[in-house]
Amino acid sequence: MKSEIITIGDELLIGQVIDTNSAWIVEQLNTIGISVYQITSISDNRQHILTTLEEAQKRADIVLITGGLGPTKDDITKQTICEFFGSKLTLHQESLSLIKALLLRRGISEIIENNRNQAFVPDNCTVLLNHNGTAPCMWFEKNEKIFVFMPGVPFEMKAIISDQILPKLKTIFRLPEIVHKTIHVQGIPEALLAQKLETWEDNLHKSIKLAYLPSPSSIRLRFSAYGNLPNTASLREKRSNLIADEETERLLHGVYTEPVERVRNDKQNFEKQSLIEIINQEIIKLQKIIPQNIVSIDERKIEEVIGEILKSEKLTIATAESCTGGNIASLITSVSGSSEYFKGSVVSYANEIKIQELNVNAQDIEKYGAVSQQVVEQMATNVRSKFNVDYSIATSGIAGPNGGTAEKPVGTVWIAIASKNNVYSEKFQLGEHRGRNITRASNTALSMLKKFIND
């Protein structure tokens, strides 16, 4: 089952607005077994819209379109839709009532023409009501293909897809089960990781597809397991087959005594659990190959994993940051409930702050430099004492792009972890890009802390 996403709006093409809708829609479609063949962003131009719709119906079974349904004159999508589907605009009274109620809740008692015009829809579409905005959603079927036009406002679009479109698609199509699971890996380059996993990957279960998703802070390994694919019958045949299947299921389960929906759900749940078990078996094998590099076996980030460890063990932490500029503290406190274990931070960017606030020996800074094992270990040890916590993290480095030397080039970073009885430090050479260096150093520090606590 192939789908296509089309986003309409000049603001997308000039970089004024980032298209986050498509990524979210793809994720939702994947959960019900519908793959996305193509994503296209186009301008608010009649011919561009017509051409794109014509091309999309050749490639996909389902075409989801967002944007272009606003109340202003530059939104020409509805007129173009009428041209494409051979229809004319007609007033949809239920949508008009919703628009009036919505505006009234916002303190607007008199509806203007532009808002009233939004209640006009093509006369041959099925209207899906928008309970969160003024632009109704329009569902069409043409040449055995489904077209759905939605507002571009994210929270309006998300509610319509979740509450109406996905359930409607699931009643029309018998869709395959699909399960995704993501493993977060850190501390190993992508090329080396692929080399280590080559034999294991070559022997993955045939139902699984593996994707490497690298970022500056980690690599995500995404497992996708697919169930049986549906047949390729036409939309009309799929509907009639679905009805026939329901009748058969009723008969097989005792002359209409077993609800059809329950029978179908039992089948789907069984297949889904089988796919989950297949993925879990492969993850067990993976854990034996790279046990030290796995951060989590779900969508949790390193800061969330750290937070769970600290909270469950009733441990506390503080940070002393130079080159990371408070980014580690920001990551830790981005997790809800972090006030239970995070006590504070000293961003000691200048040497005098390292000396005054963290009691780093001035002679050591002079002799070894601020970016050194001696200094970063004192930062970690002393901030732990200053805040009276169980663990501390300290960083000192050259983020770049300036400040490097032959002995200490840009990207040189020292990271230290301290506890009451021990301190551990390590030097890293991270690269030349300032933003990536800060991100990598921060996530590396949290990974070091996790290992330090577990050891």
Contacts in CASP RR format, 6 or more apart in sequence:
PFRMAT RR
TARGET T0000
AUTHOR 0000-0000-0000
METHOD contacts of the structure
MODEL  1
MKSEIITIGDELLIGQVIDTNSAWIVEQLNTIGISVYQITSISDNRQHIL
TTLEEAQKRADIVLITGGLGPTKDDITKQTICEFFGSKLTLHQESLSLIK
ALLLRRGISEIIENNRNQAFVPDNCTVLLNHNGTAPCMWFEKNEKIFVFM
PGVPFEMKAIISDQILPKLKTIFRLPEIVHKTIHVQGIPEALLAQKLETW
EDNLHKSIKLAYLPSPSSIRLRFSAYGNLPNTASLREKRSNLIADEETER
LLHGVYTEPVERVRNDKQNFEKQSLIEIINQEIIKLQKIIPQNIVSIDER
KIEEVIGEILKSEKLTIATAESCTGGNIASLITSVSGSSEYFKGSVVSYA
NEIKIQELNVNAQDIEKYGAVSQQVVEQMATNVRSKFNVDYSIATSGIAG
PNGGTAEKPVGTVWIAIASKNNVYSEKFQLGEHRGRNITRASNTALSMLK
KFIND
1 33 0 8 1.000
1 34 0 8 1.000
1 35 0 8 1.000
1 61 0 8 1.000
1 62 0 8 1.000
1 173 0 8 1.000
1 175 0 8 1.000
1 176 0 8 1.000
1 230 0 8 1.000
2 34 0 8 1.000
2 35 0 8 1.000
2 36 0 8 1.000
2 37 0 8 1.000
2 59 0 8 1.000
2 60 0 8 1.000
2 61 0 8 1.000
2 62 0 8 1.000
3 29 0 8 1.000
3 34 0 8 1.000
3 35 0 8 1.000
3 36 0 8 1.000
3 37 0 8 1.000
3 60 0 8 1.000
3 61 0 8 1.000
3 62 0 8 1.000
3 63 0 8 1.000
3 64 0 8 1.000
4 36 0 8 1.000
4 37 0 8 1.000
4 38 0 8 1.000
4 39 0 8 1.000
4 40 0 8 1.000
4 56 0 8 1.000
4 59 0 8 1.000
4 60 0 8 1.000
4 62 0 8 1.000
4 63 0 8 1.000
4 64 0 8 1.000
5 21 0 8 1.000
5 22 0 8 1.000
5 25 0 8 1.000
5 26 0 8 1.000
5 36 0 8 1.000
5 38 0 8 1.000
5 39 0 8 1.000
5 40 0 8 1.000
5 63 0 8 1.000
5 64 0 8 1.000
5 65 0 8 1.000
5 66 0 8 1.000
6 39 0 8 1.000
6 40 0 8 1.000
6 41 0 8 1.000
6 42 0 8 1.000
6 52 0 8 1.000
6 53 0 8 1.000
6 56 0 8 1.000
6 63 0 8 1.000
6 64 0 8 1.000
6 65 0 8 1.000
6 66 0 8 1.000
7 19 0 8 1.000
7 21 0 8 1.000
7 22 0 8 1.000
7 39 0 8 1.000
7 40 0 8 1.000
7 41 0 8 1.000
7 42 0 8 1.000
7 65 0 8 1.000
7 66 0 8 1.000
7 67 0 8 1.000
7 152 0 8 1.000
8 41 0 8 1.000
8 42 0 8 1.000
8 43 0 8 1.000
8 44 0 8 1.000
8 49 0 8 1.000
8 65 0 8 1.000
8 66 0 8 1.000
8 67 0 8 1.000
8 68 0 8 1.000
8 77 0 8 1.000
9 41 0 8 1.000
9 42 0 8 1.000
9 43 0 8 1.000
9 44 0 8 1.000
9 67 0 8 1.000
9 68 0 8 1.000
10 43 0 8 1.000
10 44 0 8 1.000
10 74 0 8 1.000
11 17 0 8 1.000
12 18 0 8 1.000
12 19 0 8 1.000
12 41 0 8 1.000
13 41 0 8 1.000
13 42 0 8 1.000
13 43 0 8 1.000
19 41 0 8 1.000
20 154 0 8 1.000
21 66 0 8 1.000
21 152 0 8 1.000
21 154 0 8 1.000
21 157 0 8 1.000
22 39 0 8 1.000
22 66 0 8 1.000
24 154 0 8 1.000
24 158 0 8 1.000
25 36 0 8 1.000
25 64 0 8 1.000
25 66 0 8 1.000
25 157 0 8 1.000
25 161 0 8 1.000
26 36 0 8 1.000
26 39 0 8 1.000
28 161 0 8 1.000
28 162 0 8 1.000
28 166 0 8 1.000
29 35 0 8 1.000
29 36 0 8 1.000
30 36 0 8 1.000
30 178 0 8 1.000
30 180 0 8 1.000
30 224 0 8 1.000
31 178 0 8 1.000
31 180 0 8 1.000
32 166 0 8 1.000
32 169 0 8 1.000
32 170 0 8 1.000
32 175 0 8 1.000
32 178 0 8 1.000
33 175 0 8 1.000
33 176 0 8 1.000
33 177 0 8 1.000
33 178 0 8 1.000
33 226 0 8 1.000
34 62 0 8 1.000
34 169 0 8 1.000
34 173 0 8 1.000
34 175 0 8 1.000
37 59 0 8 1.000
37 60 0 8 1.000
38 56 0 8 1.000
38 59 0 8 1.000
38 60 0 8 1.000
40 52 0 8 1.000
40 56 0 8 1.000
42 48 0 8 1.000
42 49 0 8 1.000
42 52 0 8 1.000
44 68 0 8 1.000
44 74 0 8 1.000
44 75 0 8 1.000
44 76 0 8 1.000
44 77 0 8 1.000
45 76 0 8 1.000
46 76 0 8 1.000
46 79 0 8 1.000
46 80 0 8 1.000
46 83 0 8 1.000
49 76 0 8 1.000
49 77 0 8 1.000
49 80 0 8 1.000
49 84 0 8 1.000
50 80 0 8 1.000
50 83 0 8 1.000
50 84 0 8 1.000
53 63 0 8 1.000
53 65 0 8 1.000
53 84 0 8 1.000
53 147 0 8 1.000
54 84 0 8 1.000
56 63 0 8 1.000
57 63 0 8 1.000
57 142 0 8 1.000
57 143 0 8 1.000
57 145 0 8 1.000
57 147 0 8 1.000
60 145 0 8 1.000
61 144 0 8 1.000
61 145 0 8 1.000
61 146 0 8 1.000
61 235 0 8 1.000
62 145 0 8 1.000
62 146 0 8 1.000
62 148 0 8 1.000
62 169 0 8 1.000
63 145 0 8 1.000
63 146 0 8 1.000
63 147 0 8 1.000
63 148 0 8 1.000
64 148 0 8 1.000
64 150 0 8 1.000
64 161 0 8 1.000
64 165 0 8 1.000
65 77 0 8 1.000
65 147 0 8 1.000
65 148 0 8 1.000
65 149 0 8 1.000
65 150 0 8 1.000
66 150 0 8 1.000
66 151 0 8 1.000
66 152 0 8 1.000
66 157 0 8 1.000
67 75 0 8 1.000
67 77 0 8 1.000
67 149 0 8 1.000
67 150 0 8 1.000
67 151 0 8 1.000
67 152 0 8 1.000
68 75 0 8 1.000
68 76 0 8 1.000
68 77 0 8 1.000
68 152 0 8 1.000
69 75 0 8 1.000
69 77 0 8 1.000
69 78 0 8 1.000
69 118 0 8 1.000
69 135 0 8 1.000
69 149 0 8 1.000
69 150 0 8 1.000
69 151 0 8 1.000
69 152 0 8 1.000
70 118 0 8 1.000
70 134 0 8 1.000
70 135 0 8 1.000
70 151 0 8 1.000
71 114 0 8 1.000
71 115 0 8 1.000
71 117 0 8 1.000
71 118 0 8 1.000
71 134 0 8 1.000
71 135 0 8 1.000
72 114 0 8 1.000
77 149 0 8 1.000
78 89 0 8 1.000
78 120 0 8 1.000
78 121 0 8 1.000
78 122 0 8 1.000
79 89 0 8 1.000
81 87 0 8 1.000
81 122 0 8 1.000
81 125 0 8 1.000
81 138 0 8 1.000
81 140 0 8 1.000
81 149 0 8 1.000
82 88 0 8 1.000
82 89 0 8 1.000
82 122 0 8 1.000
85 122 0 8 1.000
85 124 0 8 1.000
85 125 0 8 1.000
85 140 0 8 1.000
85 142 0 8 1.000
85 147 0 8 1.000
86 122 0 8 1.000
86 124 0 8 1.000
87 122 0 8 1.000
87 123 0 8 1.000
87 124 0 8 1.000
87 125 0 8 1.000
88 122 0 8 1.000
88 123 0 8 1.000
89 120 0 8 1.000
89 121 0 8 1.000
89 122 0 8 1.000
89 123 0 8 1.000
90 120 0 8 1.000
90 121 0 8 1.000
90 122 0 8 1.000
90 123 0 8 1.000
91 119 0 8 1.000
91 120 0 8 1.000
92 119 0 8 1.000
92 120 0 8 1.000
92 121 0 8 1.000
92 127 0 8 1.000
92 136 0 8 1.000
93 119 0 8 1.000
94 127 0 8 1.000
94 129 0 8 1.000
95 118 0 8 1.000
95 119 0 8 1.000
95 121 0 8 1.000
95 127 0 8 1.000
95 129 0 8 1.000
95 130 0 8 1.000
95 136 0 8 1.000
96 116 0 8 1.000
96 119 0 8 1.000
98 129 0 8 1.000
98 130 0 8 1.000
98 131 0 8 1.000
98 133 0 8 1.000
98 136 0 8 1.000
99 111 0 8 1.000
99 115 0 8 1.000
99 116 0 8 1.000
99 118 0 8 1.000
99 119 0 8 1.000
99 133 0 8 1.000
99 134 0 8 1.000
100 111 0 8 1.000
102 132 0 8 1.000
102 133 0 8 1.000
102 134 0 8 1.000
103 109 0 8 1.000
103 111 0 8 1.000
103 115 0 8 1.000
103 134 0 8 1.000
115 134 0 8 1.000
118 134 0 8 1.000
118 135 0 8 1.000
118 136 0 8 1.000
119 136 0 8 1.000
121 127 0 8 1.000
121 136 0 8 1.000
121 138 0 8 1.000
122 138 0 8 1.000
122 140 0 8 1.000
124 140 0 8 1.000
125 138 0 8 1.000
125 139 0 8 1.000
125 140 0 8 1.000
126 138 0 8 1.000
126 139 0 8 1.000
126 140 0 8 1.000
127 136 0 8 1.000
127 137 0 8 1.000
127 138 0 8 1.000
127 139 0 8 1.000
128 136 0 8 1.000
128 137 0 8 1.000
128 138 0 8 1.000
128 139 0 8 1.000
128 148 0 8 1.000
128 160 0 8 1.000
128 164 0 8 1.000
128 165 0 8 1.000
128 168 0 8 1.000
129 136 0 8 1.000
129 137 0 8 1.000
129 164 0 8 1.000
130 136 0 8 1.000
130 137 0 8 1.000
130 151 0 8 1.000
130 156 0 8 1.000
130 159 0 8 1.000
130 160 0 8 1.000
131 159 0 8 1.000
132 153 0 8 1.000
132 155 0 8 1.000
132 156 0 8 1.000
132 159 0 8 1.000
133 151 0 8 1.000
133 153 0 8 1.000
133 156 0 8 1.000
135 151 0 8 1.000
135 152 0 8 1.000
135 153 0 8 1.000
135 156 0 8 1.000
137 148 0 8 1.000
137 149 0 8 1.000
137 150 0 8 1.000
137 151 0 8 1.000
137 160 0 8 1.000
137 164 0 8 1.000
137 165 0 8 1.000
138 148 0 8 1.000
138 149 0 8 1.000
139 146 0 8 1.000
139 147 0 8 1.000
139 148 0 8 1.000
139 165 0 8 1.000
139 168 0 8 1.000
140 146 0 8 1.000
140 147 0 8 1.000
140 148 0 8 1.000
140 149 0 8 1.000
141 147 0 8 1.000
141 235 0 8 1.000
144 234 0 8 1.000
144 235 0 8 1.000
144 236 0 8 1.000
145 235 0 8 1.000
146 169 0 8 1.000
146 172 0 8 1.000
146 235 0 8 1.000
148 165 0 8 1.000
150 156 0 8 1.000
150 157 0 8 1.000
150 160 0 8 1.000
150 161 0 8 1.000
150 165 0 8 1.000
151 157 0 8 1.000
151 160 0 8 1.000
169 175 0 8 1.000
171 242 0 8 1.000
172 235 0 8 1.000
172 238 0 8 1.000
172 239 0 8 1.000
172 242 0 8 1.000
173 230 0 8 1.000
173 238 0 8 1.000
173 242 0 8 1.000
174 230 0 8 1.000
174 238 0 8 1.000
174 241 0 8 1.000
174 242 0 8 1.000
174 245 0 8 1.000
175 230 0 8 1.000
176 226 0 8 1.000
176 227 0 8 1.000
176 228 0 8 1.000
176 229 0 8 1.000
176 230 0 8 1.000
177 226 0 8 1.000
177 227 0 8 1.000
177 228 0 8 1.000
177 268 0 8 1.000
177 271 0 8 1.000
177 272 0 8 1.000
177 275 0 8 1.000
178 224 0 8 1.000
178 225 0 8 1.000
178 226 0 8 1.000
178 227 0 8 1.000
178 275 0 8 1.000
179 223 0 8 1.000
179 224 0 8 1.000
179 225 0 8 1.000
179 272 0 8 1.000
179 275 0 8 1.000
179 276 0 8 1.000
179 279 0 8 1.000
180 222 0 8 1.000
180 223 0 8 1.000
180 224 0 8 1.000
180 225 0 8 1.000
181 222 0 8 1.000
181 223 0 8 1.000
181 276 0 8 1.000
181 279 0 8 1.000
181 283 0 8 1.000
181 297 0 8 1.000
181 298 0 8 1.000
182 213 0 8 1.000
182 220 0 8 1.000
182 221 0 8 1.000
182 222 0 8 1.000
182 223 0 8 1.000
182 298 0 8 1.000
182 299 0 8 1.000
183 220 0 8 1.000
183 221 0 8 1.000
183 222 0 8 1.000
183 223 0 8 1.000
183 283 0 8 1.000
183 286 0 8 1.000
183 294 0 8 1.000
183 296 0 8 1.000
183 297 0 8 1.000
184 218 0 8 1.000
184 219 0 8 1.000
184 220 0 8 1.000
184 294 0 8 1.000
184 295 0 8 1.000
184 296 0 8 1.000
184 299 0 8 1.000
184 300 0 8 1.000
184 301 0 8 1.000
184 302 0 8 1.000
185 193 0 8 1.000
185 218 0 8 1.000
185 219 0 8 1.000
185 220 0 8 1.000
185 221 0 8 1.000
185 290 0 8 1.000
185 293 0 8 1.000
185 294 0 8 1.000
185 295 0 8 1.000
186 217 0 8 1.000
186 218 0 8 1.000
186 219 0 8 1.000
186 293 0 8 1.000
186 295 0 8 1.000
186 302 0 8 1.000
186 443 0 8 1.000
186 444 0 8 1.000
186 447 0 8 1.000
187 293 0 8 1.000
187 444 0 8 1.000
187 447 0 8 1.000
188 196 0 8 1.000
188 219 0 8 1.000
188 290 0 8 1.000
188 293 0 8 1.000
190 212 0 8 1.000
190 214 0 8 1.000
190 219 0 8 1.000
193 212 0 8 1.000
193 219 0 8 1.000
193 290 0 8 1.000
193 293 0 8 1.000
194 201 0 8 1.000
194 212 0 8 1.000
196 289 0 8 1.000
196 290 0 8 1.000
197 286 0 8 1.000
197 289 0 8 1.000
197 290 0 8 1.000
200 282 0 8 1.000
200 285 0 8 1.000
200 286 0 8 1.000
200 289 0 8 1.000
201 210 0 8 1.000
204 210 0 8 1.000
204 282 0 8 1.000
205 225 0 8 1.000
205 278 0 8 1.000
205 281 0 8 1.000
205 282 0 8 1.000
207 225 0 8 1.000
207 226 0 8 1.000
207 227 0 8 1.000
207 275 0 8 1.000
207 278 0 8 1.000
208 223 0 8 1.000
208 224 0 8 1.000
208 225 0 8 1.000
208 278 0 8 1.000
208 279 0 8 1.000
208 282 0 8 1.000
209 223 0 8 1.000
209 224 0 8 1.000
209 225 0 8 1.000
209 226 0 8 1.000
210 221 0 8 1.000
210 222 0 8 1.000
210 223 0 8 1.000
210 224 0 8 1.000
211 221 0 8 1.000
211 222 0 8 1.000
211 224 0 8 1.000
212 219 0 8 1.000
212 220 0 8 1.000
212 221 0 8 1.000
213 219 0 8 1.000
213 220 0 8 1.000
213 221 0 8 1.000
213 222 0 8 1.000
214 220 0 8 1.000
216 435 0 8 1.000
216 436 0 8 1.000
216 439 0 8 1.000
216 440 0 8 1.000
217 302 0 8 1.000
217 439 0 8 1.000
217 440 0 8 1.000
217 442 0 8 1.000
217 443 0 8 1.000
218 295 0 8 1.000
218 302 0 8 1.000
218 443 0 8 1.000
221 286 0 8 1.000
223 279 0 8 1.000
223 282 0 8 1.000
223 283 0 8 1.000
225 275 0 8 1.000
225 276 0 8 1.000
225 278 0 8 1.000
225 279 0 8 1.000
226 275 0 8 1.000
227 271 0 8 1.000
227 275 0 8 1.000
228 271 0 8 1.000
230 238 0 8 1.000
231 238 0 8 1.000
231 241 0 8 1.000
233 241 0 8 1.000
246 260 0 8 1.000
249 258 0 8 1.000
249 260 0 8 1.000
249 263 0 8 1.000
249 264 0 8 1.000
250 256 0 8 1.000
250 258 0 8 1.000
250 260 0 8 1.000
253 263 0 8 1.000
283 297 0 8 1.000
286 294 0 8 1.000
287 294 0 8 1.000
287 297 0 8 1.000
292 451 0 8 1.000
295 301 0 8 1.000
295 302 0 8 1.000
295 305 0 8 1.000
295 447 0 8 1.000
295 450 0 8 1.000
296 302 0 8 1.000
296 304 0 8 1.000
296 305 0 8 1.000
300 308 0 8 1.000
302 331 0 8 1.000
302 443 0 8 1.000
302 446 0 8 1.000
302 447 0 8 1.000
302 450 0 8 1.000
303 331 0 8 1.000
303 332 0 8 1.000
303 334 0 8 1.000
303 335 0 8 1.000
303 446 0 8 1.000
304 335 0 8 1.000
305 450 0 8 1.000
306 332 0 8 1.000
306 446 0 8 1.000
306 449 0 8 1.000
306 450 0 8 1.000
307 332 0 8 1.000
307 335 0 8 1.000
307 338 0 8 1.000
307 341 0 8 1.000
309 315 0 8 1.000
309 450 0 8 1.000
309 453 0 8 1.000
310 316 0 8 1.000
310 317 0 8 1.000
310 340 0 8 1.000
310 341 0 8 1.000
310 391 0 8 1.000
311 337 0 8 1.000
311 340 0 8 1.000
311 341 0 8 1.000
313 453 0 8 1.000
315 341 0 8 1.000
315 390 0 8 1.000
315 391 0 8 1.000
315 453 0 8 1.000
316 341 0 8 1.000
316 342 0 8 1.000
316 343 0 8 1.000
316 387 0 8 1.000
316 389 0 8 1.000
316 390 0 8 1.000
316 391 0 8 1.000
317 332 0 8 1.000
317 341 0 8 1.000
317 342 0 8 1.000
317 343 0 8 1.000
317 389 0 8 1.000
317 390 0 8 1.000
317 391 0 8 1.000
317 392 0 8 1.000
317 393 0 8 1.000
317 449 0 8 1.000
318 342 0 8 1.000
318 343 0 8 1.000
318 344 0 8 1.000
318 345 0 8 1.000
318 346 0 8 1.000
318 383 0 8 1.000
318 384 0 8 1.000
318 386 0 8 1.000
318 387 0 8 1.000
318 389 0 8 1.000
318 392 0 8 1.000
318 393 0 8 1.000
319 326 0 8 1.000
319 328 0 8 1.000
319 329 0 8 1.000
319 332 0 8 1.000
319 344 0 8 1.000
319 345 0 8 1.000
319 346 0 8 1.000
319 383 0 8 1.000
319 392 0 8 1.000
319 393 0 8 1.000
319 394 0 8 1.000
320 345 0 8 1.000
320 346 0 8 1.000
320 348 0 8 1.000
320 358 0 8 1.000
320 379 0 8 1.000
320 380 0 8 1.000
320 382 0 8 1.000
320 383 0 8 1.000
320 392 0 8 1.000
320 393 0 8 1.000
320 394 0 8 1.000
320 395 0 8 1.000
321 327 0 8 1.000
321 328 0 8 1.000
321 329 0 8 1.000
321 345 0 8 1.000
321 346 0 8 1.000
321 347 0 8 1.000
321 348 0 8 1.000
321 393 0 8 1.000
321 394 0 8 1.000
321 395 0 8 1.000
322 347 0 8 1.000
322 348 0 8 1.000
322 349 0 8 1.000
322 354 0 8 1.000
322 370 0 8 1.000
322 379 0 8 1.000
322 394 0 8 1.000
322 395 0 8 1.000
322 396 0 8 1.000
322 397 0 8 1.000
323 371 0 8 1.000
323 395 0 8 1.000
323 396 0 8 1.000
323 397 0 8 1.000
323 398 0 8 1.000
323 399 0 8 1.000
323 413 0 8 1.000
323 437 0 8 1.000
323 438 0 8 1.000
323 441 0 8 1.000
324 395 0 8 1.000
324 399 0 8 1.000
324 438 0 8 1.000
324 441 0 8 1.000
324 442 0 8 1.000
324 445 0 8 1.000
325 347 0 8 1.000
325 349 0 8 1.000
325 438 0 8 1.000
326 345 0 8 1.000
326 347 0 8 1.000
327 438 0 8 1.000
327 439 0 8 1.000
327 442 0 8 1.000
328 345 0 8 1.000
328 393 0 8 1.000
328 395 0 8 1.000
328 442 0 8 1.000
328 445 0 8 1.000
328 446 0 8 1.000
329 342 0 8 1.000
329 344 0 8 1.000
329 345 0 8 1.000
329 347 0 8 1.000
331 442 0 8 1.000
331 443 0 8 1.000
331 446 0 8 1.000
332 338 0 8 1.000
332 342 0 8 1.000
332 446 0 8 1.000
333 339 0 8 1.000
333 342 0 8 1.000
343 387 0 8 1.000
343 388 0 8 1.000
343 389 0 8 1.000
344 387 0 8 1.000
345 383 0 8 1.000
346 353 0 8 1.000
346 357 0 8 1.000
346 358 0 8 1.000
346 383 0 8 1.000
346 386 0 8 1.000
347 353 0 8 1.000
348 354 0 8 1.000
348 357 0 8 1.000
348 358 0 8 1.000
348 360 0 8 1.000
348 379 0 8 1.000
351 362 0 8 1.000
351 365 0 8 1.000
351 370 0 8 1.000
354 360 0 8 1.000
354 365 0 8 1.000
354 370 0 8 1.000
354 375 0 8 1.000
354 379 0 8 1.000
355 361 0 8 1.000
355 362 0 8 1.000
355 365 0 8 1.000
357 386 0 8 1.000
358 378 0 8 1.000
358 379 0 8 1.000
358 382 0 8 1.000
358 383 0 8 1.000
358 386 0 8 1.000
359 378 0 8 1.000
359 382 0 8 1.000
360 375 0 8 1.000
360 378 0 8 1.000
360 379 0 8 1.000
360 382 0 8 1.000
361 374 0 8 1.000
361 378 0 8 1.000
364 372 0 8 1.000
364 374 0 8 1.000
364 375 0 8 1.000
364 378 0 8 1.000
365 375 0 8 1.000
367 374 0 8 1.000
368 374 0 8 1.000
368 375 0 8 1.000
369 375 0 8 1.000
370 396 0 8 1.000
370 397 0 8 1.000
371 396 0 8 1.000
371 397 0 8 1.000
371 398 0 8 1.000
371 408 0 8 1.000
371 412 0 8 1.000
371 413 0 8 1.000
371 414 0 8 1.000
372 396 0 8 1.000
372 414 0 8 1.000
373 414 0 8 1.000
373 416 0 8 1.000
373 425 0 8 1.000
373 427 0 8 1.000
375 396 0 8 1.000
375 414 0 8 1.000
376 394 0 8 1.000
376 395 0 8 1.000
376 396 0 8 1.000
376 414 0 8 1.000
376 415 0 8 1.000
376 416 0 8 1.000
376 425 0 8 1.000
377 394 0 8 1.000
377 416 0 8 1.000
377 418 0 8 1.000
377 423 0 8 1.000
377 425 0 8 1.000
379 394 0 8 1.000
379 396 0 8 1.000
379 416 0 8 1.000
380 392 0 8 1.000
380 393 0 8 1.000
380 394 0 8 1.000
380 416 0 8 1.000
380 417 0 8 1.000
380 418 0 8 1.000
380 423 0 8 1.000
380 425 0 8 1.000
381 392 0 8 1.000
381 416 0 8 1.000
381 418 0 8 1.000
381 423 0 8 1.000
383 392 0 8 1.000
383 394 0 8 1.000
383 418 0 8 1.000
384 390 0 8 1.000
384 391 0 8 1.000
384 392 0 8 1.000
384 418 0 8 1.000
384 419 0 8 1.000
384 420 0 8 1.000
390 419 0 8 1.000
390 420 0 8 1.000
391 417 0 8 1.000
391 418 0 8 1.000
391 419 0 8 1.000
391 449 0 8 1.000
391 452 0 8 1.000
391 453 0 8 1.000
392 417 0 8 1.000
392 418 0 8 1.000
393 415 0 8 1.000
393 416 0 8 1.000
393 417 0 8 1.000
393 445 0 8 1.000
393 446 0 8 1.000
393 448 0 8 1.000
393 449 0 8 1.000
394 415 0 8 1.000
394 416 0 8 1.000
394 418 0 8 1.000
395 413 0 8 1.000
395 414 0 8 1.000
395 415 0 8 1.000
395 416 0 8 1.000
395 441 0 8 1.000
395 442 0 8 1.000
395 445 0 8 1.000
396 413 0 8 1.000
396 414 0 8 1.000
397 408 0 8 1.000
397 411 0 8 1.000
397 412 0 8 1.000
397 413 0 8 1.000
397 414 0 8 1.000
397 441 0 8 1.000
398 404 0 8 1.000
398 408 0 8 1.000
398 409 0 8 1.000
398 410 0 8 1.000
398 411 0 8 1.000
398 412 0 8 1.000
398 413 0 8 1.000
399 410 0 8 1.000
399 411 0 8 1.000
399 413 0 8 1.000
399 434 0 8 1.000
399 435 0 8 1.000
399 437 0 8 1.000
399 438 0 8 1.000
399 441 0 8 1.000
400 410 0 8 1.000
400 411 0 8 1.000
400 432 0 8 1.000
400 434 0 8 1.000
400 437 0 8 1.000
401 410 0 8 1.000
401 432 0 8 1.000
401 433 0 8 1.000
401 434 0 8 1.000
402 410 0 8 1.000
403 410 0 8 1.000
404 410 0 8 1.000
404 412 0 8 1.000
409 429 0 8 1.000
410 431 0 8 1.000
410 432 0 8 1.000
410 437 0 8 1.000
411 428 0 8 1.000
411 429 0 8 1.000
411 430 0 8 1.000
411 431 0 8 1.000
411 432 0 8 1.000
411 437 0 8 1.000
412 427 0 8 1.000
412 428 0 8 1.000
412 429 0 8 1.000
412 430 0 8 1.000
413 427 0 8 1.000
413 428 0 8 1.000
413 429 0 8 1.000
413 430 0 8 1.000
413 437 0 8 1.000
413 441 0 8 1.000
413 444 0 8 1.000
414 425 0 8 1.000
414 426 0 8 1.000
414 427 0 8 1.000
414 428 0 8 1.000
415 425 0 8 1.000
415 426 0 8 1.000
415 428 0 8 1.000
415 441 0 8 1.000
415 444 0 8 1.000
415 445 0 8 1.000
415 448 0 8 1.000
416 423 0 8 1.000
416 424 0 8 1.000
416 425 0 8 1.000
417 423 0 8 1.000
417 424 0 8 1.000
417 425 0 8 1.000
417 445 0 8 1.000
417 448 0 8 1.000
417 449 0 8 1.000
417 452 0 8 1.000
418 424 0 8 1.000
419 452 0 8 1.000
424 448 0 8 1.000
424 452 0 8 1.000
426 448 0 8 1.000
428 440 0 8 1.000
428 441 0 8 1.000
428 444 0 8 1.000
430 436 0 8 1.000
430 437 0 8 1.000
430 440 0 8 1.000
430 441 0 8 1.000
431 437 0 8 1.000
END
